[in-house]
């Protein structure tokens, strides 16, 4: 059985966000999928299998962290679409049946892939007790996201503050359903990106996720409202970084990025 490790939201190996990808004939028991994801030990491992022709989707897709299944994952979807396109298993727009509905992924001639995801709702909420202390930074505003994401978008003072964060991960557990997305406007508007973010997910067994595609379905409407533009670029990451281009289209958000396969091998299990 082939297993691939793909770096997503980057065109350079050993950067962006790595995801495991397995193409299957069908989904085996959930316990096996979870064991594989734990063995791969990346923020997400994607499992996909083809669906019969003529339906609303072409492939079924699921995502697992080392400890649990999640409802929505951007970088592992990008990685899966990259594998399908580069191996010739699919072409054109791929439609994935997922726990968050049907998601599209379309490859362009420049090698990028654009994903069509649901736009997250944003609800302003009071700053949770202990959040500022856990992050080690002053919190300017907090917004809750839709149920399929379950993150808190937390605006901080500036880019330097976001980059310097060293959170108390144990203290972050329980402050949100899934994770904390710390964000700020870019310091240099001519630097190639409009906003920065970092994502912390100790609730699902991930201290920091380098580049979180699903979080950008909330970051896109948040910063688009601030800047008055529907097309933006987000920079995310600490030790590993990547870029996500976003296009807000009402109830849908388009996420665009590169991907590169770094490992292609066999799973013996």
C-alpha positions in Angstrom: 0.0 0.0 0.0 1.5 3.3 -1.1 1.8 6.2 1.4 3.0 9.6 0.6 4.1 12.6 2.7 3.3 15.9 1.0 4.3 19.4 2.1 1.3 21.6 1.5 1.1 25.4 1.0 4.7 25.5 -0.2 6.7 24.7 -3.4 9.8 23.8 -1.4 10.4 20.5 0.4 10.7 20.6 4.2 8.6 23.7 4.5 4.8 24.3 4.6 2.7 21.7 6.4 3.3 18.0 5.9 0.4 15.6 5.5 0.2 11.8 5.0 -1.9 10.7 2.1 -3.2 7.2 1.4 -5.3 6.3 -1.6 -7.5 3.2 -0.8 -10.1 1.1 -2.5 -12.5 1.6 0.4 -12.3 2.7 4.0 -11.3 0.0 6.5 -12.3 0.1 10.2 -11.8 3.5 11.9 -9.5 2.0 14.4 -7.0 1.1 11.6 -7.2 4.6 10.1 -6.5 6.1 13.6 -3.5 3.7 14.1 -2.0 4.7 10.8 -2.4 8.4 11.6 -0.8 7.9 15.0 2.1 6.1 13.3 2.6 8.8 10.7 2.4 11.3 13.6 1.8 14.4 11.5 -0.9 17.0 12.2 -3.2 15.2 9.7 -3.2 12.1 7.6 -5.7 11.9 4.7 -7.4 8.8 3.5 -9.3 8.8 0.2 -11.0 6.3 -2.1 -12.8 6.7 -5.4 -16.6 6.9 -5.6 -18.9 5.5 -8.4 -19.3 7.7 -11.4 -22.3 9.9 -11.7 -22.6 11.0 -8.1 -22.1 14.4 -6.5 -18.5 13.6 -5.6 -15.6 11.8 -7.1 -13.6 10.7 -4.0 -14.5 10.1 -0.4 -12.0 11.9 1.9 -11.3 11.7 5.7 -8.7 13.3 7.9 -7.2 12.0 11.1 -4.8 13.7 13.6 -2.6 11.3 15.7 -5.5 11.2 18.2 -8.8 11.9 16.5 -10.8 12.4 13.3 -11.5 16.0 12.3 -14.4 17.6 10.3 -12.3 19.8 8.0 -8.7 20.0 7.0 -7.2 22.2 4.3 -3.6 21.2 4.0 -4.3 17.5 3.8 -7.0 18.1 1.2 -4.5 20.1 -0.8 -2.0 17.3 -0.4 -4.5 14.7 -1.5 -5.4 16.7 -4.6 -1.7 17.1 -5.4 -1.2 13.3 -5.2 -4.2 12.6 -7.4 -3.1 15.1 -10.1 0.6 14.2 -10.1 -0.1 10.4 -10.3 -2.7 10.7 -13.0 -5.5 9.3 -10.8 -7.6 12.3 -11.4 -7.7 15.4 -13.5 -9.6 18.7 -13.7 -11.7 19.6 -10.7 -11.9 16.9 -8.1 -15.0 16.7 -5.8 -14.4 15.3 -2.4 -17.2 13.9 -0.2 -16.3 14.9 3.4 -17.8 15.4 6.8 -18.0 19.1 5.8 -19.9 18.5 2.6 -18.5 18.4 -0.9 -15.2 20.2 -1.4 -13.7 21.0 -4.8 -10.0 21.1 -5.7 -8.9 22.5 -9.1 -5.3 22.4 -10.4 -3.9 25.3 -12.5 -1.2 25.3 -15.1 1.2 27.1 -12.7 1.0 24.1 -10.3 -1.2 25.6 -7.7 -4.4 24.0 -6.5 -7.4 26.0 -5.5 -9.8 24.5 -3.0 -13.5 25.5 -2.6 -14.4 25.4 1.1 -17.4 26.7 3.2 -16.8 30.1 4.6 -16.7 30.1 8.4 -19.1 32.1 10.5 -17.5 34.6 12.9 -19.1 35.4 16.2 -17.5 38.0 18.5 -17.1 36.6 22.0 -15.6 37.8 25.3 -12.0 37.0 25.9 -11.9 33.6 27.8 -10.4 33.7 31.2 -6.8 32.6 31.1 -6.4 33.0 27.3 -4.0 36.0 27.4 -2.0 34.4 30.1 -1.8 31.1 28.2 -0.6 32.9 25.1 1.6 35.3 27.0 0.3 38.3 25.0 -2.4 41.0 25.2 -5.6 40.0 23.3 -7.3 42.6 21.2 -10.4 40.6 20.1 -11.7 37.1 20.0 -14.2 35.5 17.5 -15.6 32.0 17.6 -15.9 30.1 14.3 -18.5 27.7 12.9 -19.0 24.3 14.3 -17.1 22.4 11.6 -13.9 24.3 12.5 -14.3 25.0 16.3 -11.4 27.5 16.6 -11.1 30.8 18.3 -9.7 33.5 16.1 -7.6 35.7 18.4 -6.3 39.1 17.2 -3.0 40.2 18.8 -1.3 43.6 18.7 1.1 43.1 15.8 3.0 40.6 13.6 6.0 40.6 15.9 3.8 39.5 18.8 2.3 36.6 16.8 5.8 35.4 15.7 7.2 35.5 19.2 4.5 33.5 20.9 5.5 30.6 23.2 2.2 29.4 24.5 1.4 27.3 27.6 -0.2 24.5 25.6 -1.6 22.8 28.7 -3.4 26.0 29.6 -4.9 26.3 26.1 -6.7 23.0 26.4 -10.4 23.5 26.9 -10.5 27.2 25.8 -12.0 26.2 22.4 -13.5 23.2 20.7 -10.5 22.6 18.5 -7.8 25.3 18.5 -6.6 28.8 18.9 -5.7 30.9 15.8 -3.5 33.9 16.8 -3.4 36.5 14.1 -2.4 40.1 13.3 -2.1 42.3 10.3 1.2 42.1 8.3 3.8 44.6 9.5 4.9 45.4 5.9 2.0 45.6 3.5 4.5 45.2 0.6 6.0 42.0 2.0 3.9 39.6 -0.1 1.2 38.8 2.5 -1.6 40.7 4.2 -1.9 39.0 7.6 0.0 36.5 9.7 -1.3 33.7 11.9 -0.2 30.7 14.0 -2.4 27.8 15.0 -2.3 25.9 18.3 -4.4 22.7 18.7 -3.5 20.8 21.9 -7.2 19.7 22.1 -6.6 17.3 19.2 -3.0 16.3 19.9 -1.2 19.0 18.0 0.7 21.7 19.8 1.3 23.9 16.7 0.1 23.3 13.1 2.4 25.0 10.6 -0.2 26.1 8.0 -3.9 25.5 8.7 -6.0 25.7 5.6 -9.3 25.3 7.3 -8.5 28.2 9.7 -8.2 30.5 6.6 -12.0 30.0 6.0 -12.3 32.2 9.1 -9.2 34.4 8.6 -10.3 35.3 5.1 -13.6 36.9 6.1 -12.1 38.4 9.2 -9.3 40.2 7.4 -11.3 40.9 4.2 -13.7 42.9 6.2 -10.9 44.8 7.8 -9.0 45.5 4.5 -12.0 45.9 2.2 -10.6 43.3 -0.3 -11.9 39.9 -1.2 -8.5 38.5 -2.3 -5.7 38.3 0.4 -2.6 36.2 1.2 -2.0 34.8 4.6 1.4 33.8 6.1 1.3 31.2 8.8 3.8 29.3 10.9 6.5 29.3 13.4 9.4 26.9 12.7 7.8 25.9 9.4 5.9 28.4 7.3 3.7 28.7 4.3 1.4 31.0 2.2 -2.3 30.6 1.7 -4.0 32.8 -1.0 -7.7 33.4 -0.1 -10.6 34.6 -2.2 -13.9 35.3 -0.4 -17.0 34.3 -2.4 -19.8 34.8 0.1 -20.7 31.5 1.6 -17.6 29.9 0.0 -13.9 30.6 0.4 -11.3 29.7 -2.2 -7.9 28.6 -0.8 -4.9 28.4 -3.2 -1.5 27.0 -2.6 1.3 24.8 -3.9 2.3 21.3 -2.7 5.3 19.0 -3.1 5.7 15.3 -2.5 8.7 14.6 -0.3 8.3 10.9 0.6 6.7 8.1 -1.5 6.9 4.6 0.0 5.0 1.5 1.1 2.9 0.9 4.2 3.3 -2.6 5.6 0.3 -3.0 7.9 
